[in-house]
Amino acid sequence: MDCRKIANQVYDLAAVDAADTLSPLVREALEVIDHCWTPMDNVSLSFNGGKDCTSEKMRPIHAIYISVPSPFQVLEDFIEEATRLYNLDLFSCNHDAPQVESIVTPAPQTNGTSYVDAPKLAILIGTRRTDPHGAKLSHRNMTDPGWPSFERVNPIINWSYNDVWSFLRRLNVPYCSLYDEGYTSLGSTFNTFPNPALLVPHHRYQKPQLLPHRSSPRQPLYPMPQSLTLGALDFKNGSKPLALTPKPRYRPAYELLDGNLERSGRGRISASKQCTMI
């Protein structure tokens, strides 16, 4: 991956005529990043592999990853690959906390210092105004009480859900493949599932044509479409299928038109839904 080429594309996009709705947002994000870079001793990126922080990776920097309990392995693999592609100095903080949505302060490193306690530290975060707890944030905010003191920088705070996808797709920025499977907001495997708003309606499948009865059990009595999952079958008289259950299909995340439905794929997953996903 040519990071210099991508950086040039980003700055070119920021310089495009104002008629391009994405251009002023990119320009604003770059200005926020540049303004925090000079006075700060340390600037890092909060990187969890999601689409929002992926749109922030405009230059290789130190990064910190705080995982949730039971993360998606596909997402973990993407973070590992992105770390290599962007030459990130990634500090990972894994924990066994029972809370799914909680964020735990990273533990001190082995040398006794804390990654987030460095003086004048700023961390770039992909929070947007429509995110939980994001409505009252500005471009730069100090941490909440109980956290180590550092500045949270939100370059894309004013971006919409569709703005993020316009940016990623226009510049061909790699993103986690889960978004192509209907996921629009990634969290833990305990509370994340494909967005129902992107579910492709089931079509009526043509009833399979029955073949003449054969005594040999080695040959199927009727062809089974590969796109269908075998449900309960009634082999009475060796001919009649009782049910064929189509596997749910979802459109990719960038096809979600209403950004207000972004988190419709978040919540407790029932046992039946887990079985369907598997």
Accessible surface in RSA format (square Angstrom, percent):
REM  Atomic radii and reference values for relative SASA: ProtOr
REM  Chains: A
REM  Algorithm: Lee & Richards
REM  Probe-radius: 1.40
REM  Slices: 20
REM RES _ NUM      All-atoms   Total-Side   Main-Chain    Non-polar    All polar
REM                ABS   REL    ABS   REL    ABS   REL    ABS   REL    ABS   REL
RES MET A   1   101.31  52.5  21.55  14.3  79.77 189.9  37.05  31.5  64.27  85.1
RES ASP A   2    83.63  58.6  69.34  69.0  14.29  33.8  31.01  73.0  52.62  52.5
RES CYS A   3    39.81  30.1  31.81  35.5   8.00  18.8  23.66  59.9  16.14  17.4
RES ARG A   4   188.94  79.3 180.23  91.9   8.70  20.7  63.03  86.1 125.91  76.3
RES LYS A   5   121.44  59.2 117.94  72.4   3.51   8.4  63.38  57.0  58.07  61.9
RES ILE A   6    24.43  13.9  24.43  18.2   0.00   0.0  24.43  17.6   0.00   0.0
RES ALA A   7    24.81  22.8  24.27  37.5   0.54   1.2  24.78  34.9   0.04   0.1
RES ASN A   8    83.75  57.8  81.96  79.2   1.79   4.3  20.56  49.5  63.19  61.1
RES GLN A   9    68.53  38.3  63.68  46.5   4.85  11.6  25.26  53.8  43.27  32.8
RES VAL A  10     1.63   1.1   1.63   1.5   0.00   0.0   1.63   1.4   0.00   0.0
RES TYR A  11    98.51  46.0  93.20  53.0   5.32  13.8  83.36  62.6  15.15  18.7
RES ASP A  12    95.17  66.7  89.88  89.5   5.30  12.5  27.77  65.3  67.41  67.2
RES LEU A  13    10.22   5.7   7.29   5.2   2.94   7.4   9.84   6.9   0.38   1.0
RES ALA A  14     7.03   6.5   6.87  10.6   0.16   0.4   6.96   9.8   0.07   0.2
RES ALA A  15    84.33  77.5  49.76  76.8  34.57  78.6  58.40  82.2  25.93  68.7
RES VAL A  16    60.90  40.1  50.70  45.9  10.20  24.6  57.37  49.8   3.53   9.6
RES ASP A  17   105.53  73.9  89.19  88.8  16.34  38.6  41.98  98.8  63.56  63.4
RES ALA A  18    75.65  69.6  56.66  87.4  18.99  43.2  56.91  80.1  18.74  49.6
RES ALA A  19    90.45  83.2  54.84  84.6  35.62  81.0  68.33  96.2  22.13  58.6
RES ASP A  20    32.09  22.5  21.52  21.4  10.57  25.0  16.45  38.7  15.64  15.6
RES THR A  21   111.74  79.5 102.42 103.8   9.32  22.2  77.85 104.6  33.89  51.2
RES LEU A  22     4.43   2.5   4.20   3.0   0.23   0.6   4.43   3.1   0.00   0.0
RES SER A  23     0.00   0.0   0.00   0.0   0.00   0.0   0.00   0.0   0.00   0.0
RES PRO A  24    52.03  37.9  47.04  42.9   4.99  18.1  47.62  39.3   4.41  27.4
RES LEU A  25    32.18  17.9  32.05  22.9   0.14   0.3  32.18  22.6   0.00   0.0
RES VAL A  26     0.00   0.0   0.00   0.0   0.00   0.0   0.00   0.0   0.00   0.0
RES ARG A  27    85.53  35.9  85.47  43.6   0.06   0.1  38.67  52.8  46.86  28.4
RES GLU A  28    49.23  28.3  47.23  35.7   2.00   4.8  20.26  39.2  28.97  23.6
RES ALA A  29     0.00   0.0   0.00   0.0   0.00   0.0   0.00   0.0   0.00   0.0
RES LEU A  30     9.50   5.3   9.50   6.8   0.00   0.0   9.50   6.7   0.00   0.0
RES GLU A  31    86.72  49.8  85.35  64.6   1.36   3.2  27.60  53.4  59.11  48.3
RES VAL A  32    13.96   9.2  11.58  10.5   2.37   5.7  13.96  12.1   0.00   0.0
RES ILE A  33     4.64   2.6   4.64   3.5   0.00   0.0   4.64   3.3   0.00   0.0
RES ASP A  34    57.91  40.6  51.85  51.6   6.06  14.3  23.95  56.4  33.97  33.9
RES HIS A  35   123.90  67.7 112.51  78.2  11.39  29.1  71.40  73.6  52.50  61.1
RES CYS A  36     0.00   0.0   0.00   0.0   0.00   0.0   0.00   0.0   0.00   0.0
RES TRP A  37    75.34  30.2  71.03  34.4   4.31  10.1  44.62  23.8  30.72  49.8
RES THR A  38   123.90  88.1  96.85  98.2  27.05  64.5  75.24 101.1  48.65  73.5
RES PRO A  39    77.68  56.6  55.51  50.6  22.17  80.6  66.40  54.8  11.28  70.1
RES MET A  40    38.08  19.7  24.53  16.2  13.55  32.3  23.19  19.7  14.89  19.7
RES ASP A  41    93.46  65.5  60.77  60.5  32.69  77.3  19.74  46.5  73.72  73.5
RES ASN A  42    51.50  35.5  47.86  46.3   3.64   8.8   7.74  18.6  43.76  42.3
RES VAL A  43    13.45   8.9   4.59   4.2   8.86  21.3   4.59   4.0   8.86  24.0
RES SER A  44     3.76   3.2   3.76   5.0   0.00   0.0   0.00   0.0   3.76   5.3
RES LEU A  45     1.81   1.0   1.81   1.3   0.00   0.0   1.81   1.3   0.00   0.0
RES SER A  46    36.52  30.9  33.63  44.9   2.89   6.6   2.28   4.9  34.23  48.0
RES PHE A  47     0.74   0.4   0.00   0.0   0.74   1.9   0.48   0.3   0.26   0.7
RES ASN A  48    78.06  53.8  76.89  74.3   1.18   2.8  17.31  41.7  60.76  58.7
RES GLY A  49     0.27   0.3   0.00   N/A   0.27   0.3   0.00   0.0   0.27   0.6
RES GLY A  50    11.71  14.4   0.00   N/A  11.71  14.4  11.66  32.0   0.05   0.1
RES LYS A  51     5.50   2.7   4.97   3.0   0.54   1.3   0.37   0.3   5.13   5.5
RES ASP A  52    23.39  16.4  23.25  23.1   0.14   0.3   6.50  15.3  16.88  16.8
RES CYS A  53     5.66   4.3   4.80   5.4   0.86   2.0   4.49  11.4   1.17   1.3
RES THR A  54     2.39   1.7   0.27   0.3   2.12   5.0   0.00   0.0   2.39   3.6
RES SER A  55     1.05   0.9   0.00   0.0   1.05   2.4   0.05   0.1   1.00   1.4
RES GLU A  56     4.96   2.8   0.44   0.3   4.53  10.8   0.44   0.8   4.53   3.7
RES LYS A  57    13.33   6.5   1.67   1.0  11.66  27.8   3.14   2.8  10.19  10.9
RES MET A  58    17.96   9.3   7.34   4.9  10.62  25.3   9.66   8.2   8.30  11.0
RES ARG A  59    84.26  35.4  75.40  38.4   8.85  21.1  37.84  51.7  46.42  28.1
RES PRO A  60    68.56  50.0  49.24  44.9  19.32  70.2  49.82  41.1  18.74 116.5
RES ILE A  61    20.11  11.4   8.11   6.0  12.00  28.9  19.54  14.1   0.57   1.6
RES HIS A  62    87.05  47.6  85.96  59.7   1.09   2.8  55.07  56.8  31.98  37.2
RES ALA A  63     0.00   0.0   0.00   0.0   0.00   0.0   0.00   0.0   0.00   0.0
RES ILE A  64     5.10   2.9   4.31   3.2   0.79   1.9   4.31   3.1   0.79   2.1
RES TYR A  65    12.40   5.8  12.03   6.8   0.37   1.0  10.47   7.9   1.93   2.4
RES ILE A  66    34.14  19.4  22.51  16.8  11.63  28.0  22.51  16.2  11.63  31.6
RES SER A  67     5.77   4.9   4.77   6.4   1.00   2.3   1.23   2.6   4.55   6.4
RES VAL A  68    32.39  21.3  29.96  27.1   2.43   5.9  30.12  26.2   2.27   6.2
RES PRO A  69    14.74  10.7  10.74   9.8   4.00  14.5  14.74  12.2   0.00   0.0
RES SER A  70    43.92  37.1  24.13  32.2  19.79  45.6  18.78  40.0  25.14  35.2
RES PRO A  71    42.42  30.9  29.49  26.9  12.93  47.0  29.49  24.3  12.93  80.4
RES PHE A  72    21.65  10.8  20.41  12.6   1.24   3.2  21.65  13.1   0.00   0.0
RES GLN A  73   121.27  67.8 114.13  83.4   7.14  17.0  57.86 123.2  63.41  48.1
RES VAL A  74    62.97  41.4  61.34  55.5   1.63   3.9  61.91  53.8   1.06   2.9
RES LEU A  75    11.18   6.2  11.18   8.0   0.00   0.0  11.18   7.8   0.00   0.0
RES GLU A  76    48.55  27.9  42.69  32.3   5.86  14.0  11.91  23.0  36.64  29.9
RES ASP A  77    71.80  50.3  66.88  66.6   4.92  11.6  28.15  66.3  43.65  43.5
RES PHE A  78    26.64  13.3  20.92  13.0   5.73  14.9  26.24  15.9   0.40   1.1
RES ILE A  79     5.86   3.3   5.86   4.4   0.00   0.0   5.86   4.2   0.00   0.0
RES GLU A  80   126.51  72.6 119.74  90.6   6.77  16.1  46.38  89.7  80.13  65.4
RES GLU A  81    73.74  42.3  71.88  54.4   1.86   4.4  35.49  68.7  38.25  31.2
RES ALA A  82     2.07   1.9   1.58   2.4   0.49   1.1   2.00   2.8   0.08   0.2
RES THR A  83    30.14  21.4  28.55  28.9   1.59   3.8  28.55  38.4   1.59   2.4
RES ARG A  84   157.85  66.3 134.63  68.6  23.21  55.3  78.17 106.8  79.68  48.3
RES LEU A  85    44.17  24.6  29.74  21.3  14.43  36.3  32.14  22.6  12.03  32.4
RES TYR A  86    10.69   5.0  10.50   6.0   0.19   0.5   9.27   7.0   1.43   1.8
RES ASN A  87   121.52  83.8 108.73 105.1  12.79  30.8  22.70  54.6  98.83  95.5
RES LEU A  88    13.59   7.6   1.02   0.7  12.57  31.6   1.21   0.8  12.38  33.3
RES ASP A  89    80.64  56.5  73.81  73.5   6.83  16.2  26.54  62.5  54.10  54.0
RES LEU A  90    43.34  24.1  14.47  10.4  28.87  72.6  14.71  10.3  28.63  77.0
RES PHE A  91    41.53  20.8  37.11  23.0   4.42  11.5  41.43  25.1   0.10   0.3
RES SER A  92    57.73  48.8  34.10  45.5  23.64  54.4  20.13  42.9  37.60  52.7
RES CYS A  93    14.06  10.6   9.71  10.8   4.35  10.2   4.62  11.7   9.44  10.2
RES ASN A  94   109.63  75.6  81.23  78.5  28.40  68.4  31.24  75.2  78.39  75.8
RES HIS A  95    35.39  19.3  15.88  11.0  19.51  49.9  24.61  25.4  10.78  12.5
RES ASP A  96   146.59 102.7 114.97 114.4  31.63  74.8  42.84 100.8 103.75 103.5
RES ALA A  97    21.68  19.9  11.31  17.5  10.37  23.6  18.02  25.4   3.67   9.7
RES PRO A  98   117.21  85.4  88.13  80.3  29.08 105.7  99.77  82.4  17.44 108.4
RES GLN A  99   101.24  56.6  94.34  68.9   6.91  16.4  46.37  98.7  54.88  41.6
RES VAL A 100    13.37   8.8   9.25   8.4   4.12   9.9   9.25   8.0   4.12  11.2
RES GLU A 101    97.31  55.9  80.29  60.7  17.02  40.5  56.36 109.0  40.95  33.4
RES SER A 102    37.71  31.9  25.46  34.0  12.25  28.2  35.76  76.1   1.95   2.7
RES ILE A 103    92.80  52.8  70.00  52.2  22.80  54.9  70.06  50.5  22.74  61.7
RES VAL A 104    56.08  36.9  52.36  47.4   3.72   9.0  56.08  48.7   0.00   0.0
RES THR A 105    51.29  36.5  39.53  40.1  11.76  28.0  29.14  39.1  22.15  33.5
RES PRO A 106     5.65   4.1   0.28   0.3   5.37  19.5   0.28   0.2   5.37  33.4
RES ALA A 107    66.46  61.1  58.28  89.9   8.17  18.6  62.76  88.4   3.70   9.8
RES PRO A 108    93.00  67.8  74.56  68.0  18.44  67.0  74.56  61.6  18.44 114.6
RES GLN A 109    67.09  37.5  54.49  39.8  12.60  30.0  12.85  27.4  54.24  41.1
RES THR A 110   154.85 110.1 114.02 115.6  40.83  97.3  94.43 126.8  60.42  91.3
RES ASN A 111   110.56  76.2  73.73  71.3  36.83  88.7  44.52 107.1  66.04  63.8
RES GLY A 112    61.37  75.7   0.00   N/A  61.37  75.7  32.43  89.0  28.94  64.8
RES THR A 113    77.42  55.1  72.62  73.6   4.80  11.4  70.74  95.0   6.67  10.1
RES SER A 114    20.38  17.2   9.79  13.1  10.59  24.4   7.22  15.4  13.15  18.4
RES TYR A 115    38.84  18.1  29.75  16.9   9.09  23.7  33.29  25.0   5.55   6.8
RES VAL A 116     1.95   1.3   1.95   1.8   0.00   0.0   1.95   1.7   0.00   0.0
RES ASP A 117    86.09  60.3  61.27  61.0  24.82  58.7  24.39  57.4  61.70  61.5
RES ALA A 118    31.51  29.0  22.33  34.5   9.18  20.9  28.82  40.6   2.69   7.1
RES PRO A 119    95.26  69.4  84.29  76.8  10.97  39.9  95.26  78.6   0.00   0.0
RES LYS A 120   137.89  67.3 116.31  71.4  21.58  51.4  74.34  66.9  63.55  67.7
RES LEU A 121     6.05   3.4   2.82   2.0   3.24   8.1   2.82   2.0   3.24   8.7
RES ALA A 122     0.00   0.0   0.00   0.0   0.00   0.0   0.00   0.0   0.00   0.0
RES ILE A 123     5.82   3.3   5.82   4.3   0.00   0.0   5.82   4.2   0.00   0.0
RES LEU A 124     3.83   2.1   3.83   2.7   0.00   0.0   3.83   2.7   0.00   0.0
RES ILE A 125    37.58  21.4  37.58  28.0   0.00   0.0  37.58  27.1   0.00   0.0
RES GLY A 126     8.89  11.0   0.00   N/A   8.89  11.0   4.76  13.1   4.13   9.3
RES THR A 127    28.48  20.3  25.18  25.5   3.30   7.9   9.32  12.5  19.16  29.0
RES ARG A 128     0.11   0.0   0.11   0.1   0.00   0.0   0.00   0.0   0.11   0.1
RES ARG A 129    89.06  37.4  83.33  42.5   5.72  13.6  50.42  68.9  38.63  23.4
RES THR A 130    97.84  69.6  66.03  66.9  31.81  75.8  71.90  96.6  25.94  39.2
RES ASP A 131    29.30  20.5  23.65  23.5   5.65  13.4  10.42  24.5  18.88  18.8
RES PRO A 132    68.61  50.0  46.18  42.1  22.43  81.5  58.38  48.2  10.23  63.6
RES HIS A 133   176.99  96.7 143.55  99.8  33.43  85.5 109.85 113.2  67.14  78.1
RES GLY A 134     0.02   0.0   0.00   N/A   0.02   0.0   0.00   0.0   0.02   0.0
RES ALA A 135    70.60  64.9  57.62  88.9  12.98  29.5  57.62  81.1  12.98  34.4
RES LYS A 136   201.43  98.3 169.00 103.7  32.43  77.2 118.63 106.8  82.80  88.2
RES LEU A 137    30.89  17.2  27.92  20.0   2.98   7.5  28.02  19.7   2.88   7.7
RES SER A 138    54.30  45.9  51.21  68.3   3.09   7.1  45.60  97.1   8.69  12.2
RES HIS A 139    48.04  26.3  46.93  32.6   1.11   2.8  25.99  26.8  22.05  25.7
RES ARG A 140    82.22  34.5  65.35  33.3  16.88  40.2  32.92  45.0  49.30  29.9
RES ASN A 141    35.67  24.6  29.75  28.8   5.92  14.3   9.83  23.7  25.84  25.0
RES MET A 142   107.81  55.8  95.76  63.4  12.05  28.7  81.09  68.9  26.72  35.4
RES THR A 143    24.37  17.3   6.44   6.5  17.93  42.7   2.80   3.8  21.56  32.6
RES ASP A 144    79.39  55.6  75.07  74.7   4.32  10.2  17.48  41.1  61.91  61.7
RES PRO A 145   136.51  99.5 105.78  96.4  30.73 111.7 118.25  97.6  18.26 113.5
RES GLY A 146    81.59 100.6   0.00   N/A  81.59 100.6  42.62 117.0  38.97  87.3
RES TRP A 147    79.61  31.9  62.15  30.1  17.46  41.0  35.37  18.9  44.24  71.8
RES PRO A 148    25.59  18.6  13.37  12.2  12.22  44.4  24.57  20.3   1.02   6.3
RES SER A 149    83.99  71.0  64.62  86.2  19.37  44.6  45.67  97.2  38.32  53.7
RES PHE A 150    12.55   6.3   9.59   5.9   2.96   7.7  12.55   7.6   0.00   0.0
RES GLU A 151    23.60  13.6  23.08  17.5   0.53   1.3   4.84   9.4  18.77  15.3
RES ARG A 152    44.71  18.8  44.71  22.8   0.00   0.0  13.98  19.1  30.73  18.6
RES VAL A 153     0.00   0.0   0.00   0.0   0.00   0.0   0.00   0.0   0.00   0.0
RES ASN A 154     2.14   1.5   2.14   2.1   0.00   0.0   0.00   0.0   2.14   2.1
RES PRO A 155     0.41   0.3   0.41   0.4   0.00   0.0   0.41   0.3   0.00   0.0
RES ILE A 156     0.13   0.1   0.13   0.1   0.00   0.0   0.13   0.1   0.00   0.0
RES ILE A 157     0.22   0.1   0.22   0.2   0.00   0.0   0.22   0.2   0.00   0.0
RES ASN A 158    63.89  44.1  40.80  39.4  23.09  55.6  18.62  44.8  45.27  43.8
RES TRP A 159     4.15   1.7   0.00   0.0   4.15   9.7   0.20   0.1   3.94   6.4
RES SER A 160    47.70  40.3  45.24  60.4   2.46   5.7  41.88  89.2   5.82   8.2
RES TYR A 161     5.62   2.6   2.95   1.7   2.68   7.0   2.95   2.2   2.68   3.3
RES ASN A 162    62.82  43.3  60.80  58.8   2.02   4.9  24.99  60.1  37.83  36.6
RES ASP A 163    29.77  20.9  29.70  29.6   0.07   0.2   0.07   0.2  29.70  29.6
RES VAL A 164     0.00   0.0   0.00   0.0   0.00   0.0   0.00   0.0   0.00   0.0
RES TRP A 165     6.70   2.7   6.53   3.2   0.17   0.4   6.70   3.6   0.00   0.0
RES SER A 166    51.40  43.4  41.05  54.8  10.35  23.9  20.28  43.2  31.12  43.6
RES PHE A 167     4.12   2.1   4.12   2.6   0.00   0.0   4.12   2.5   0.00   0.0
RES LEU A 168     0.54   0.3   0.00   0.0   0.54   1.4   0.00   0.0   0.54   1.5
RES ARG A 169   115.49  48.5  99.58  50.8  15.91  37.9  22.73  31.1  92.76  56.2
RES ARG A 170   121.32  50.9  91.15  46.5  30.18  71.8  48.61  66.4  72.71  44.1
RES LEU A 171    14.73   8.2   6.12   4.4   8.61  21.7   8.64   6.1   6.09  16.4
RES ASN A 172   127.49  87.9 104.08 100.6  23.40  56.4  32.50  78.2  94.98  91.8
RES VAL A 173     9.28   6.1   6.30   5.7   2.98   7.2   6.39   5.5   2.89   7.8
RES PRO A 174    47.63  34.7  35.99  32.8  11.64  42.3  47.06  38.9   0.58   3.6
RES TYR A 175    47.59  22.2  30.42  17.3  17.17  44.7  20.20  15.2  27.39  33.8
RES CYS A 176     0.43   0.3   0.00   0.0   0.43   1.0   0.30   0.8   0.13   0.1
RES SER A 177    55.61  47.0  50.53  67.4   5.08  11.7  41.28  87.9  14.33  20.1
RES LEU A 178     7.41   4.1   7.41   5.3   0.00   0.0   7.41   5.2   0.00   0.0
RES TYR A 179     3.09   1.4   3.01   1.7   0.09   0.2   0.74   0.6   2.35   2.9
RES ASP A 180    68.06  47.7  53.64  53.4  14.42  34.1  22.67  53.4  45.38  45.3
RES GLU A 181    92.08  52.9  83.30  63.0   8.78  20.9  36.50  70.6  55.58  45.4
RES GLY A 182     0.00   0.0   0.00   N/A   0.00   0.0   0.00   0.0   0.00   0.0
RES TYR A 183    15.05   7.0  14.84   8.4   0.21   0.6   2.44   1.8  12.61  15.5
RES THR A 184     1.14   0.8   0.00   0.0   1.14   2.7   0.00   0.0   1.14   1.7
RES SER A 185     9.52   8.0   6.92   9.2   2.60   6.0   1.16   2.5   8.36  11.7
RES LEU A 186    27.23  15.2   3.54   2.5  23.69  59.6   3.54   2.5  23.69  63.7
RES GLY A 187     6.86   8.5   0.00   N/A   6.86   8.5   6.32  17.4   0.54   1.2
RES SER A 188     0.58   0.5   0.00   0.0   0.58   1.3   0.00   0.0   0.58   0.8
RES THR A 189    41.36  29.4  35.80  36.3   5.56  13.3  31.65  42.5   9.71  14.7
RES PHE A 190    89.14  44.6  85.51  53.0   3.64   9.5  86.19  52.3   2.95   8.4
RES ASN A 191    10.46   7.2  10.46  10.1   0.00   0.0   5.79  13.9   4.66   4.5
RES THR A 192     0.22   0.2   0.17   0.2   0.05   0.1   0.17   0.2   0.05   0.1
RES PHE A 193    18.57   9.3  17.69  11.0   0.88   2.3  17.69  10.7   0.88   2.5
RES PRO A 194    15.41  11.2  13.78  12.6   1.63   5.9  13.78  11.4   1.63  10.1
RES ASN A 195     0.00   0.0   0.00   0.0   0.00   0.0   0.00   0.0   0.00   0.0
RES PRO A 196    73.57  53.6  59.85  54.6  13.73  49.9  61.65  50.9  11.92  74.1
RES ALA A 197    41.98  38.6  12.26  18.9  29.72  67.6  24.98  35.2  17.00  45.0
RES LEU A 198     0.00   0.0   0.00   0.0   0.00   0.0   0.00   0.0   0.00   0.0
RES LEU A 199    69.77  38.9  59.65  42.7  10.12  25.4  59.65  41.9  10.12  27.2
RES VAL A 200    26.28  17.3  24.51  22.2   1.77   4.3  24.59  21.4   1.69   4.6
RES PRO A 201    94.96  69.2  85.44  77.9   9.51  34.6  93.42  77.1   1.53   9.5
RES HIS A 202   106.10  58.0  75.34  52.4  30.76  78.7  53.51  55.1  52.59  61.2
RES HIS A 203   129.25  70.6 120.74  83.9   8.50  21.8  86.10  88.7  43.15  50.2
RES ARG A 204   237.95  99.9 204.01 104.0  33.94  80.8  83.18 113.7 154.77  93.8
RES TYR A 205    96.58  45.1  69.84  39.7  26.74  69.6  53.80  40.4  42.78  52.7
RES GLN A 206   168.36  94.1 141.79 103.6  26.57  63.3  55.04 117.2 113.32  85.9
RES LYS A 207   147.82  72.1 129.34  79.4  18.48  44.0  82.92  74.6  64.90  69.1
RES PRO A 208    19.54  14.2   8.00   7.3  11.55  42.0  16.72  13.8   2.82  17.5
RES GLN A 209   142.67  79.8 132.41  96.8  10.25  24.4  44.70  95.1  97.96  74.3
RES LEU A 210    75.46  42.0  55.92  40.0  19.54  49.1  55.92  39.3  19.54  52.6
RES LEU A 211    69.71  38.8  57.50  41.1  12.21  30.7  58.51  41.1  11.20  30.2
RES PRO A 212   105.57  76.9  92.89  84.7  12.69  46.1 104.82  86.5   0.76   4.7
RES HIS A 213   133.19  72.8 101.88  70.8  31.31  80.1  83.45  86.0  49.75  57.9
RES ARG A 214   102.43  43.0  92.63  47.2   9.80  23.3  31.24  42.7  71.19  43.1
RES SER A 215   112.84  95.4  80.66 107.6  32.18  74.1  50.65 107.9  62.19  87.1
RES SER A 216    47.57  40.2  40.67  54.3   6.90  15.9  37.43  79.7  10.14  14.2
RES PRO A 217   131.03  95.5  93.99  85.7  37.04 134.7 105.82  87.4  25.21 156.7
RES ARG A 218   213.88  89.8 180.78  92.2  33.10  78.8  60.06  82.1 153.83  93.2
RES GLN A 219    98.37  55.0  92.95  67.9   5.42  12.9  17.40  37.0  80.98  61.4
RES PRO A 220    87.99  64.1  74.75  68.1  13.24  48.1  86.64  71.5   1.34   8.4
RES LEU A 221    26.38  14.7  22.71  16.3   3.67   9.2  22.71  16.0   3.67   9.9
RES TYR A 222    11.52   5.4   8.88   5.1   2.64   6.9   8.68   6.5   2.85   3.5
RES PRO A 223    77.53  56.5  68.63  62.6   8.91  32.4  76.41  63.1   1.13   7.0
RES MET A 224    71.45  37.0  48.88  32.3  22.57  53.7  48.28  41.0  23.17  30.7
RES PRO A 225    54.91  40.0  41.07  37.4  13.85  50.3  53.32  44.0   1.59   9.9
RES GLN A 226   188.10 105.2 150.90 110.3  37.20  88.6  61.59 131.1 126.51  96.0
RES SER A 227    76.79  64.9  53.26  71.1  23.53  54.2  54.40 115.8  22.39  31.4
RES LEU A 228    15.12   8.4   1.13   0.8  13.99  35.2   2.06   1.4  13.06  35.2
RES THR A 229    71.64  50.9  66.79  67.7   4.85  11.6  58.58  78.7  13.06  19.7
RES LEU A 230   102.58  57.1  79.35  56.8  23.23  58.4  79.35  55.7  23.23  62.5
RES GLY A 231    25.17  31.0   0.00   N/A  25.17  31.0  15.59  42.8   9.58  21.4
RES ALA A 232    66.52  61.2  50.07  77.3  16.45  37.4  60.28  84.9   6.24  16.5
RES LEU A 233    34.60  19.3   7.51   5.4  27.09  68.1   7.51   5.3  27.09  72.9
RES ASP A 234    48.96  34.3  44.71  44.5   4.25  10.0  10.44  24.6  38.51  38.4
RES PHE A 235   119.85  60.0 102.93  63.8  16.93  44.0 104.35  63.3  15.51  44.4
RES LYS A 236   148.45  72.4 133.96  82.2  14.49  34.5  87.11  78.4  61.34  65.3
RES ASN A 237   127.20  87.7  91.54  88.5  35.66  85.9  33.38  80.3  93.82  90.7
RES GLY A 238    14.97  18.5   0.00   N/A  14.97  18.5  11.00  30.2   3.98   8.9
RES SER A 239    39.38  33.3  38.00  50.7   1.38   3.2  23.33  49.7  16.05  22.5
RES LYS A 240   127.89  62.4 127.17  78.0   0.72   1.7  70.46  63.4  57.42  61.2
RES PRO A 241    20.19  14.7   7.81   7.1  12.38  45.0   7.81   6.4  12.38  76.9
RES LEU A 242   118.50  66.0  94.11  67.3  24.39  61.3  95.11  66.8  23.39  62.9
RES ALA A 243    42.71  39.3  33.78  52.1   8.93  20.3  42.50  59.8   0.21   0.6
RES LEU A 244    45.62  25.4  22.01  15.7  23.61  59.4  22.08  15.5  23.55  63.4
RES THR A 245    77.56  55.2  75.54  76.6   2.02   4.8  57.72  77.5  19.85  30.0
RES PRO A 246    23.72  17.3  21.15  19.3   2.57   9.4  21.15  17.5   2.57  16.0
RES LYS A 247   132.89  64.8 124.78  76.6   8.11  19.3  69.71  62.7  63.18  67.3
RES PRO A 248    40.46  29.5  30.08  27.4  10.39  37.8  30.08  24.8  10.39  64.6
RES ARG A 249   147.35  61.9 142.75  72.8   4.60  11.0  55.19  75.4  92.16  55.9
RES TYR A 250    62.30  29.1  40.87  23.3  21.43  55.8  13.08   9.8  49.22  60.7
RES ARG A 251    86.83  36.5  84.21  42.9   2.62   6.2  36.23  49.5  50.60  30.7
RES PRO A 252    23.94  17.4  23.94  21.8   0.00   0.0  23.94  19.8   0.00   0.0
RES ALA A 253     0.04   0.0   0.00   0.0   0.04   0.1   0.00   0.0   0.04   0.1
RES TYR A 254    65.70  30.7  46.49  26.5  19.21  50.0  14.46  10.9  51.25  63.2
RES GLU A 255    68.58  39.4  61.30  46.4   7.27  17.3  24.14  46.7  44.43  36.3
RES LEU A 256     6.25   3.5   5.38   3.8   0.87   2.2   5.80   4.1   0.44   1.2
RES LEU A 257   158.25  88.1 141.38 101.1  16.86  42.4 141.94  99.7  16.30  43.9
RES ASP A 258    64.57  45.2  57.91  57.6   6.66  15.7  27.24  64.1  37.33  37.2
RES GLY A 259    25.70  31.7   0.00   N/A  25.70  31.7  12.59  34.5  13.11  29.4
RES ASN A 260   135.62  93.5 100.44  97.1  35.18  84.7  28.37  68.3 107.26 103.7
RES LEU A 261    69.30  38.6  69.30  49.6   0.00   0.0  69.30  48.7   0.00   0.0
RES GLU A 262    13.27   7.6  13.25  10.0   0.01   0.0   3.71   7.2   9.56   7.8
RES ARG A 263    92.00  38.6  81.27  41.4  10.73  25.6  36.45  49.8  55.55  33.7
RES SER A 264    46.69  39.5  25.78  34.4  20.91  48.2  23.86  50.8  22.83  32.0
RES GLY A 265     1.15   1.4   0.00   N/A   1.15   1.4   1.11   3.1   0.04   0.1
RES ARG A 266    40.95  17.2  20.26  10.3  20.69  49.3   8.12  11.1  32.83  19.9
RES GLY A 267    31.61  39.0   0.00   N/A  31.61  39.0  30.77  84.4   0.84   1.9
RES ARG A 268   191.24  80.3 164.98  84.1  26.26  62.5  75.15 102.7 116.08  70.4
RES ILE A 269    19.41  11.0   0.71   0.5  18.70  45.1   1.00   0.7  18.41  50.0
RES SER A 270    61.10  51.6  47.96  64.0  13.14  30.3  51.63 109.9   9.47  13.3
RES ALA A 271    76.07  69.9  66.24 102.2   9.83  22.4  67.61  95.2   8.45  22.4
RES SER A 272    81.98  69.3  70.10  93.6  11.88  27.4  56.13 119.5  25.85  36.2
RES LYS A 273    77.32  37.7  73.22  44.9   4.10   9.8  48.39  43.6  28.93  30.8
RES GLN A 274    72.70  40.7  71.40  52.2   1.30   3.1  17.37  37.0  55.33  42.0
RES CYS A 275    93.41  70.7  76.81  85.7  16.60  39.0  26.97  68.3  66.44  71.6
RES THR A 276    78.32  55.7  56.97  57.8  21.36  50.9  41.43  55.6  36.90  55.8
RES MET A 277    69.09  35.8  36.60  24.2  32.50  77.4  44.51  37.8  24.59  32.6
RES ILE A 278   177.29 100.9 122.46  91.2  54.84 132.2 140.15 100.9  37.14 100.8
END  Absolute sums over single chains surface
CHAIN  1 A    15899.9      12799.8       3100.1       8934.4       6965.5
END  Absolute sums over all chains
TOTAL         15899.9      12799.8       3100.1       8934.4       6965.5
